[in-house]
Each structure stands twice: as structure tokens, then as C-alpha cells.
Amino acid sequence: MAGYWVVAAADLELLAQAIFASAGTPDAIAHHVARHLVRANLSGHDSHGVLRIPQYVQFIDEGMIRPAAEPRVLREHGATALLSAERGFGQYSTSVALDLAIRKAEAFGVGLVTVRQGNHIGRVGEYTEAAARRGFAAQVFGGTAGARVRPAAPFGAAGTAFGTNPFSVGVPTSGDDPVLVDFATTVLAEGKLRIYRVKQEELPPDVIVDSEGKPSVDVEDFYSRGGMLKPIAAHKGSGLSLATALLGGLAAIGEDNPSSNGTAPQPPPEGGRDRTGGIFLLVINPGAFGDADAYRETVSRTVGAIKATPPAPGVEEVLIPGEPEFRARAARGREGIALPEGTWDELGAVAHRFGLALPVTRRG
Ligand SMILES: NC(=O)c1ccc[n+]([C@@H]2O[C@H](COP(=O)([O-])OP(=O)(O)OC[C@H]3O[C@@H](n4cnc5c(N)ncnc54)[C@H](O)[C@@H]3O)[C@@H](O)[C@H]2O)c1
């Protein structure tokens, strides 16, 4: 089996930043995207970490990502706004949108901002966590659905019409960490398939189907032969996925070719407005509904009651959403980030192209 290289988070972030800067990204944006990716690794979601760097550099080469683009406000009225990401880095445009939604929630009690013309937005929990750490409840998702949309099949279908359509909610507590619900509406996030591919491992059952809709555990059925990801929780996950696309689609009214959030390049448009999608950020100020401290206190007590439920047989501890990520962050912050050899080789090739030295690593 392939091995791992362990690298310190700070070193990895410097490398990521230098690569993006070498590819034409202004320093502030390069720093922002690098930090987001490494925090995804730290949080235990390697699927949305530095593994993306070669793909993003390729997208810059192909003109899909415009690295210096600044988001632009297209519409703004009271608590709502529509931004265009101008095909810039999704991590950056979504953070700009979040800051705007937070300012609106401070002023109006809620802020609802949607974003079009974006790229991959990374680990969606990054945004809801940031809002929750500032005392706001937040719901953020990115969805795409409709004609020629890949890579997920709606429930009951043997063809694709959904993106992986991530969904996230963050809620502040009176303790150190928020509650953080954050997942793809497909059984596995597409990035997690990449890790199976890099490690040349078989997929678990019930994650993908092949191009005819038959179950498969061969990741190449997905990447090379038209296979599809399945939605979580059968018809219910399929419904949730559709909801993210239709509400995200508030960003795409009147657009001929709504962008996905860049998880997979979408084929060029043909014909009518038969697909939709975008990024949706709703930020809520608990203080608009009552005493904000009392709300956070109740959230913490509720979480405590949930954690006090007896674990099912074979389960060590009942966890609250967000706990696995915060624990991973503490451990990986201490011990370093273990990257599969394949990921490290791909990063090395990009670094080499720009004449950048790789940081010190040790065998994992
Ligand atoms: N930008 C995009 O297009 C895109 C698309 C898909 C996914 N993503 C991101 O990929 C990441 C991974 O998604 P995923 O679907 O693989 O997530 P996952 O299956 O690992 O689920 C993560 C969620 O489940 C919670 N969780 C995990 N174990 C738990 C337990 N034992 N008890 C209670 N809660 C538990 C986590 O705290 C988190 O909220 C997410 O950060 C998501 O935002 C992004």
C-alpha cells in the first residue's frame, strides 16, 4: 500500500500560497485560498485541502479560474444582495459574501446573499463556522441541478442531473466551539473519490453506480467511464440536493449558463434555461429573536443532553456535528498533516513547475 508524508500545517500553507502567487494570484487572495485549503486538511477533510491545488492551477491555465478577480455586487436591497464572483476563486468570493451577509444580519437581523459565476468554494463548513464563531447562526450551501449537470444521479435515475451540492449549518454555543453540520448531499464528496483514486483503493459499496446505473466499487467507473455518485438518504437526500440547487439558483435568475460551484467543469450550454444553481448564504442574528446569550446557553445545554444519550452498541461516544473536525484540527495541528504519497507527488510536480522548494516532511 502507498505511504504518507507528514508536513507541518504552516509549511504547507506557505507552499500553497507560493504556488497560487506564482500562478498569478494576488498575495491577499493567494493567502486566503491557501489558508482555507490547509484548514480543510487540518479539519480532517483532505478531499477539500491541498489535493485541489493541481486542479486549481490547471483551471487557472484554462481560464476557468480568474485568480485576480474581485467579487462585484450586482444587486443589493436591504437584507439581500446578489454578488458575481467574476469567475474568481470560490473560497475568496464566498468569504466576501459571508462578510456582507454578516453585516446585513447585524443591521437587519438576517442577511441573505447569493453568488453567481463562482468556482469551487471548498469546505463549506469554513463559512458557517466563521459566522457561528462571531455569534451568528448560518446556513450555507452551493447547489446545481438540471440539464447536463454532473456528477450525481437524482434518486431513481440512471443519469446525472445534480452536483454534489454541499449543505452546511453553523450554530453558536456558549462554549468554545459551535455546532457545525457540513456535508455533501452525495454519499461521498467527489473529493473523497479522488483520495480513493490516488491511493488506488476500491470504493465502499453504494457510493457510485456505473454509466448504466448498476452498483460499482471501481473509482475508474466514475472518472473514466461515465459513472455517477448516489444521493444520501435515498429520496430524502435527493430532495435536499434539489433544494440547494433551487435556492442557490436565486443567484442565477436570467442567466443562460449558471455555473456550478466548480466541482466538475460543466459542458457548454445548449439551448434553454434548463439548469440552475449558485451559492446561498443565510446569516441570522439570534439577538433579533430574543436574548442571544440565552439562545447560546440553550444550544449548549441541548447539545449536552444529546451527548448524554447512551452510545449504541459498538459506539464509543455520541458526537455532535463539528466535533470530529475540531478534534482532527487539534491533533493535526500538533502532529502535522499526513498526505498520501500520490497527493505529495502531484504537489511536487506543480511546485517544480514554478521553481519552488518543497517543505521538510517525514514518513508517516
Ligand atoms: N465545495 C463543494 O462543492 C463541496 C461539495 C461537496 C462537499 N464539500 C465539502 O466536503 C466536506 C466533506 O463532506 P462529506 O459529505 O464527505 O462529509 P462527512 O460525510 O465527513 O460528514 C461530515 C459531517 O458529519 C459530521 N459527523 C461526522 N461523524 C459524525 C458522528 N460520528 N456523529 C455526528 N456527526 C458526525 C461532521 O461533524 C460534519 O458535520 C465538507 O466540508 C463539505 O462542505 C464541498
The ligand as a MOL file (V3000), in Angstrom:
LIG
                    3D

  0  0  0     0  0            999 V3000
M  V30 BEGIN CTAB
M  V30 COUNTS 44 48 0 0 0
M  V30 BEGIN ATOM
M  V30 1 N -17.4790 22.9040 -2.4390 0
M  V30 2 C -18.1050 21.8660 -2.8580 0
M  V30 3 O -18.5630 21.8090 -3.9680 0
M  V30 4 C -18.3070 20.6910 -1.9510 0
M  V30 5 C -19.0480 19.6120 -2.4030 0
M  V30 6 C -19.2280 18.5320 -1.5570 0
M  V30 7 C -18.6670 18.5250 -0.2870 0
M  V30 8 N -17.9410 19.5890 0.1130 0 CHG=1
M  V30 9 C -17.2890 19.5980 1.4300 0
M  V30 10 O -16.7010 18.3130 1.6580 0
M  V30 11 C -16.5520 18.1020 3.0340 0
M  V30 12 C -16.8200 16.6660 3.3340 0
M  V30 13 O -18.1650 16.3290 3.0440 0
M  V30 14 P -18.6800 14.8690 3.3610 0
M  V30 15 O -20.0220 14.7080 2.7960 0
M  V30 16 O -17.6180 13.9120 2.9680 0 CHG=-1
M  V30 17 O -18.7430 14.9380 4.9490 0
M  V30 18 P -18.8270 13.7260 6.0130 0
M  V30 19 O -19.5410 12.5720 5.4460 0
M  V30 20 O -17.4630 13.5430 6.5690 0
M  V30 21 O -19.7680 14.3730 7.1310 0
M  V30 22 C -19.3140 15.4790 7.8180 0
M  V30 23 C -20.3900 15.9610 8.7720 0
M  V30 24 O -20.8100 14.8860 9.6190 0
M  V30 25 C -20.4290 15.1840 10.9770 0
M  V30 26 N -20.0450 13.9170 11.6110 0
M  V30 27 C -19.0700 13.0630 11.2180 0
M  V30 28 N -19.0360 11.9970 12.0330 0
M  V30 29 C -20.0220 12.1700 12.9570 0
M  V30 30 C -20.5080 11.4210 14.0520 0
M  V30 31 N -19.9710 10.2490 14.3850 0
M  V30 32 N -21.5440 11.9030 14.7720 0
M  V30 33 C -22.1080 13.0840 14.4490 0
M  V30 34 N -21.7000 13.8530 13.4160 0
M  V30 35 C -20.6690 13.4010 12.6840 0
M  V30 36 C -19.2930 16.1560 10.8390 0
M  V30 37 O -19.0850 16.8970 12.0280 0
M  V30 38 C -19.8070 17.0090 9.6910 0
M  V30 39 O -20.8140 17.8770 10.1010 0
M  V30 40 C -17.4840 19.1020 3.7040 0
M  V30 41 O -16.6690 20.0720 4.3430 0
M  V30 42 C -18.2540 19.7400 2.5520 0
M  V30 43 O -18.5450 21.1090 2.7290 0
M  V30 44 C -17.7480 20.6740 -0.6770 0
M  V30 END ATOM
M  V30 BEGIN BOND
M  V30 1 1 1 2
M  V30 2 2 2 3
M  V30 3 1 2 4
M  V30 4 1 4 5
M  V30 5 2 4 44
M  V30 6 2 5 6
M  V30 7 1 6 7
M  V30 8 2 7 8
M  V30 9 1 8 9
M  V30 10 1 8 44
M  V30 11 1 9 10
M  V30 12 1 9 42
M  V30 13 1 10 11
M  V30 14 1 11 12
M  V30 15 1 11 40
M  V30 16 1 12 13
M  V30 17 1 13 14
M  V30 18 2 14 15
M  V30 19 1 14 16
M  V30 20 1 14 17
M  V30 21 1 17 18
M  V30 22 2 18 19
M  V30 23 1 18 20
M  V30 24 1 18 21
M  V30 25 1 21 22
M  V30 26 1 22 23
M  V30 27 1 23 24
M  V30 28 1 23 38
M  V30 29 1 24 25
M  V30 30 1 25 26
M  V30 31 1 25 36
M  V30 32 1 26 27
M  V30 33 1 26 35
M  V30 34 2 27 28
M  V30 35 1 28 29
M  V30 36 1 29 30
M  V30 37 2 29 35
M  V30 38 1 30 31
M  V30 39 2 30 32
M  V30 40 1 32 33
M  V30 41 2 33 34
M  V30 42 1 34 35
M  V30 43 1 36 37
M  V30 44 1 36 38
M  V30 45 1 38 39
M  V30 46 1 40 41
M  V30 47 1 40 42
M  V30 48 1 42 43
M  V30 END BOND
M  V30 END CTAB
M  END
